[in-house]
Amino acid sequence: MRVLLATDGSKNAGAAAEFLRDFPLPETAEILVLTVVDLPATALDIPPVREFKATLRAEGHRAVDEARAALGPRAGRVTERVAEGNPRAEIFRALEEWGADLVVVGARGLGAVKGFLLGSVSAAVARHAHCPVLVVKGKPRRFGSALVALDGSEDAFRALRFLLALPLDRKTKLRLLAIVDRIHYPASAPKVLRRQLRAMLDQMEQEQRGQLEKVLERAAAEVRDRVNRLTRGTPTGRPAEEIVAAARAFDADLVVVGARGLGGMQRLLLGSVSEHVLRDARCPVLIVKDGHRP
């Protein structure tokens, strides 16, 4: 496995390196630590400009050195790179050249080195990278639990299988979650019809719950041989809100979602549910794309 860790020397980027240090990667995993120095666009070759550029380059080298140190025992399989240019373009260039199977970024960073503000560089990576993306947020802690959101789509199962392909400790706690969408009747519906509509919608929700319970049973069959601590749930509500709330209640160290899901049910579409989870979850979020190599 090849992992790209993008860093800018910020506290959140440091948290990403610390989280990756204890994350269950194969022993043979190789890590590229990348920082991008966005130099000022000027042709002036005068001492103040040269000094400023030298300072930015020095900050870039410091950032990769600190990230490597934060990786602890994994530092022995680390390659460092300080690139110059547009951060997004250089990250995507490195992803292709490195052949990354996973990219790791912090949720927010430093403006001076074009840090990874969610909605900026990290969001662009989450949306457009062709491999799984791990966005680290919050105070890092040793990985020991994960919540996996499922909806029956192959993308969601692909996300689960990516997690299960990692060398998980059997003591890892996993929670499988499938959200029953709460269906509302139109506010303009006549009062005389609302009870009838509610009964019909309740029946639809029950049918949906039955389908999702089968999805969780199928997922549980894949998980049982890997970990000893498995739970599952099918709450009713708005998918993104329920995933975030469940992750908090479960005290998850990681939320795992597919980049896309069942579009007709508006589930796990990047830019919709998964992007809301990425924004609102208090713990790291792993988004698995359909283009990753096993």
C-alpha positions in Angstrom: 0.0 0.0 0.0 1.2 3.5 -0.9 0.0 6.4 1.3 0.3 10.1 0.6 0.3 12.4 3.7 -0.1 16.0 2.7 1.1 18.4 5.4 1.7 22.1 5.9 3.1 22.2 9.4 -0.1 23.3 11.0 -1.6 21.7 14.2 -4.2 19.9 12.2 -1.7 18.5 9.8 0.3 17.3 12.7 -2.8 15.6 14.1 -3.1 13.8 10.7 0.4 12.5 11.0 -0.2 11.4 14.6 -3.4 9.6 13.7 -1.7 7.9 10.8 1.1 6.7 13.1 -1.3 4.3 14.9 -3.7 3.6 12.0 -3.7 -0.1 11.0 -1.7 0.0 7.8 0.2 -3.0 6.3 3.7 -3.4 7.6 5.0 -2.9 4.1 3.1 0.4 3.6 5.1 3.2 2.1 4.3 6.8 3.0 5.1 9.9 0.9 5.1 13.1 3.1 4.3 16.0 0.9 4.2 19.7 1.5 3.6 22.4 -1.2 5.2 25.8 -1.0 3.1 28.4 -2.8 5.7 31.0 -3.8 4.7 34.5 -4.7 4.3 35.1 -8.4 6.9 37.7 -9.0 9.8 38.0 -11.4 11.6 40.4 -9.0 15.0 39.1 -8.0 15.8 41.3 -5.1 17.1 40.4 -1.6 13.7 40.8 0.2 12.0 38.5 -2.3 14.8 36.0 -2.2 14.7 35.9 1.6 10.9 35.5 1.6 11.1 32.6 -0.8 13.9 31.0 1.2 11.8 31.3 4.4 8.8 29.6 2.7 11.0 26.8 1.5 12.5 26.4 4.9 9.0 26.2 6.4 8.2 23.5 3.9 11.2 21.4 4.8 10.4 21.9 8.5 6.8 20.7 7.9 7.8 17.4 6.3 10.5 16.8 8.9 7.9 17.3 11.7 5.4 15.0 10.0 8.0 12.3 9.6 9.0 12.6 13.2 5.3 12.4 14.2 5.0 9.1 12.3 7.2 7.4 14.9 8.1 3.8 14.0 6.7 4.3 10.5 9.3 7.0 9.7 11.6 4.3 8.3 9.4 3.8 5.3 8.8 7.5 4.6 9.8 9.5 1.5 9.8 13.3 1.8 8.9 15.8 -0.9 8.7 19.6 -0.9 7.0 20.8 -4.1 6.5 24.3 -5.3 3.4 25.6 -7.0 -0.4 25.4 -6.7 -1.2 23.1 -3.7 -4.1 21.4 -5.3 -2.3 20.8 -8.6 0.8 19.5 -6.9 -1.1 17.2 -4.6 -3.0 15.6 -7.5 0.3 15.4 -9.5 1.9 13.6 -6.5 -1.1 11.3 -6.2 -0.6 10.1 -9.8 3.2 9.9 -9.7 3.2 8.1 -6.3 0.4 5.8 -7.3 -1.3 6.4 -4.0 -3.8 3.9 -2.5 -4.8 6.4 0.3 -4.3 10.1 0.8 -4.4 11.7 4.3 -5.0 15.4 5.0 -5.8 17.5 8.0 -9.2 19.2 8.0 -7.7 22.7 8.4 -4.3 24.3 8.0 -2.2 27.4 7.7 -2.9 30.1 5.2 0.8 31.0 4.9 1.6 27.7 3.2 -1.9 27.4 1.7 -3.2 25.1 4.4 -5.9 22.6 4.1 -9.1 24.5 5.0 -12.1 22.2 4.7 -13.9 23.7 1.7 -10.6 24.5 0.1 -7.7 22.1 -0.5 -8.8 19.2 1.7 -12.4 19.4 0.3 -11.0 19.4 -3.2 -8.9 16.3 -2.4 -12.0 14.6 -0.9 -14.1 15.4 -4.0 -11.6 14.7 -6.8 -9.0 12.2 -5.6 -9.3 8.9 -7.3 -8.2 7.0 -4.2 -9.7 6.8 -0.7 -9.3 10.0 1.3 -8.8 10.2 5.1 -9.5 13.6 6.5 -8.3 13.9 10.1 -10.0 16.4 12.4 -10.3 16.8 16.1 -7.7 15.7 18.7 -6.0 12.5 17.5 -6.1 9.4 19.6 -5.2 5.8 19.0 -7.5 4.1 16.5 -9.8 1.5 18.1 -13.3 2.0 16.8 -15.0 2.8 13.5 -18.6 3.5 12.4 -19.4 2.4 8.8 -22.4 3.9 7.1 -24.1 1.6 4.6 -27.1 2.0 2.3 -27.0 -1.2 0.2 -24.9 0.4 -2.6 -21.7 -1.2 -3.9 -19.9 2.0 -3.0 -20.8 1.6 0.6 -19.7 -2.1 0.6 -16.5 -1.1 -1.1 -15.8 1.3 1.8 -16.5 -1.4 4.3 -14.2 -3.8 2.4 -11.4 -1.2 2.2 -11.5 -1.0 6.0 -11.6 -4.8 6.4 -8.6 -5.2 4.1 -6.5 -3.3 6.7 -4.8 -5.3 9.5 -7.4 -4.5 12.1 -6.9 -5.7 15.7 -9.7 -8.1 16.6 -10.5 -5.9 19.6 -11.5 -3.1 17.2 -15.0 -1.9 17.8 -17.2 -1.6 14.7 -20.6 -0.3 14.3 -22.6 -0.7 11.1 -25.2 1.9 10.5 -28.0 2.1 7.9 -30.3 5.2 8.0 -34.0 4.9 7.3 -35.0 8.2 5.6 -37.8 9.9 7.4 -40.4 10.6 4.7 -42.6 13.7 5.1 -45.8 14.4 3.4 -46.2 17.8 1.7 -47.0 20.7 4.0 -49.8 21.7 1.6 -51.5 18.3 2.0 -55.1 18.7 3.2 -55.6 17.9 6.9 -58.2 15.3 6.0 -55.6 13.3 4.0 -52.6 13.7 6.4 -53.5 10.7 8.6 -53.9 8.5 5.5 -50.6 9.8 4.1 -48.8 9.3 7.3 -49.9 5.7 7.5 -48.8 5.1 4.0 -45.4 6.8 4.6 -44.9 4.8 7.8 -45.5 1.6 5.8 -42.9 2.7 3.2 -40.4 3.4 6.0 -41.0 0.0 7.5 -40.3 -1.6 4.1 -37.2 0.5 3.8 -36.1 -0.6 7.3 -36.6 -4.3 6.4 -34.4 -3.8 3.3 -31.7 -2.1 5.3 -31.7 -4.7 8.0 -30.9 -7.2 5.2 -28.0 -5.0 4.1 -26.6 -4.9 7.6 -27.0 -8.7 7.9 -25.0 -9.1 4.7 -22.3 -6.6 6.0 -22.2 -8.3 9.4 -21.4 -11.6 7.7 -18.3 -10.1 6.1 -17.2 -8.5 9.4 -17.7 -11.3 11.9 -14.5 -13.1 11.1 -12.4 -9.9 11.5 -13.4 -8.4 14.8 -15.0 -9.5 18.0 -16.9 -6.4 18.8 -19.6 -5.6 16.3 -22.9 -3.7 16.7 -25.4 -2.3 14.2 -28.4 0.1 14.0 -31.1 1.4 11.7 -32.1 4.8 13.1 -34.7 7.0 11.3 -33.9 10.5 10.3 -31.8 12.6 7.9 -28.8 10.4 6.9 -26.0 12.9 7.5 -27.4 14.1 10.9 -27.9 10.5 12.0 -24.4 9.4 11.0 -22.8 12.3 12.8 -25.0 11.7 15.9 -24.3 8.0 15.9 -20.6 8.5 15.6 -20.7 10.8 18.6 -22.8 8.4 20.7 -20.5 5.5 19.7 -17.4 7.6 20.5 -16.0 6.5 17.1 -12.4 7.1 16.2 -13.3 7.0 12.5 -16.3 7.3 10.3 -16.2 5.4 7.0 -18.5 6.3 4.1 -18.6 5.6 0.4 -18.2 8.5 -2.0 -21.5 7.7 -3.7 -24.5 5.6 -2.8 -28.0 5.0 -4.0 -28.8 8.2 -5.7 -32.5 7.7 -5.7 -32.4 7.7 -1.9 -29.9 10.6 -1.9 -27.6 8.6 0.2 -23.8 9.1 0.6 -23.4 11.3 -2.5 -20.2 13.3 -2.2 -21.4 16.9 -2.0 -24.5 15.7 -0.1 -24.5 13.2 2.7 -20.8 12.3 2.8 -19.7 16.0 2.5 -22.0 16.9 5.3 -20.5 14.1 7.4 -17.0 15.4 6.5 -18.0 18.9 7.6 -19.9 18.0 10.8 -18.2 14.9 12.3 -15.9 15.5 15.2 -13.6 12.6 14.4 -11.6 11.6 11.3 -13.6 10.6 8.2 -12.5 8.0 5.6 -14.2 8.5 2.1 -13.7 5.5 -0.2 -13.9 6.0 -3.9 -14.8 3.4 -6.6 -11.5 3.8 -8.4 -9.1 2.6 -5.6 -6.9 -0.4 -6.0 -7.7 -3.3 -3.5 
